[in-house]
Amino acid sequence: MNVHETKLTDVKIIEPAVYSDHRGFFMESYNREKFLAYHMDYLFIQDNHSLSVEKGVIRGLHYQLNPKAQTKLVRVVKGAIYDVVVDIRRNSPNFGQWVGVHLSAENKRQLLVPKGFAHGFCTTEPNTEVLYKVDALYSPEHDRGILWNDPVLGIDWPTDHPILSDKDMKHPLLRDADIKFD
């Protein structure tokens, strides 16, 4: 397993070791001991699975407030996404900055999204399936979001015609968002 830092502290790209032969491949998508060796001490307690049928689906930007804030470990098992993480910790020197990473079934990369970051993705292939582990249960009363196309963030989404849920179209701008992490 290789772990790569991003410009946002604690947001990491994880490349698992993949063993391929004529039958296909084998990989460990998660190994707690290996994560601990890289100082990633998270106890994941829930797995989520989403299917986006069309290319250009944007899901996000989502987060949960304390005490139900979540760390996520995101991977794609079919198709591909452009995954975006935004630092929403008001006291962070990187507040309002974002990183985008291409995750796909082919590259098998994973993205670690710690608490204090908003997360979203755009499908770049139809019939894309995303799996992610979280270290806190979903809590509707702590569920929040930021508008996907907030001009201050300037995220360069890979679609001109996004497909969004009603909920994701109504999130506030970052400046108006309910953010309490520090």
C-alpha positions, 0 to 999 in steps of 0.5 A: 500500500502506498499513501500520498499526501495532498495539499490539504493536511490529512486528506490522503490518496491511498493506492492499495497493492494489487496482485493481478494474473490471468484470473483477474486481481486481488487486493486488500481494500482495507487493513487496519494494521497497515492504516495504523502504520501510516498513522491513520487511526480510524475505526470504520463502523458503516459501509455505504454504496451508491450507484449513479446511472448517468455520467455527470451526476454530482453528489455533494458537497456533504458533511456532518457536524460534531459530534457525528462528524465522519471520516470517509474512506472512498473507493470506486468499484465500477466506473469512475469519479472526480472526487472533491474534498473541501477544507471547512475547518474555519481555523485551518490555514487551508479553509475553503481550499479544495483538492480533486482526485480521479478515482476509478475501478481501473486505478483502484485508488482510494481517498481518505476524507477526514472530519472537518472536510466537505466531500462530493463527487462527479461521475465521469462514466455511466453506471458508476458505483462508489463504496465508502466506509465511515467512522460515525453513523449517518445522522440526519440532524447533523447532516449538512452541505455546501452548494456544489458550484459555490463561486468562491470555491471555484471547483472545476467539475468535469461536466457542463450539465450536472445531474443533482438531487433537489437537496444538493441544489439547495445547499448554502454557500460556504460563507453561509454554511453551518460549520462547527468543527474547531 
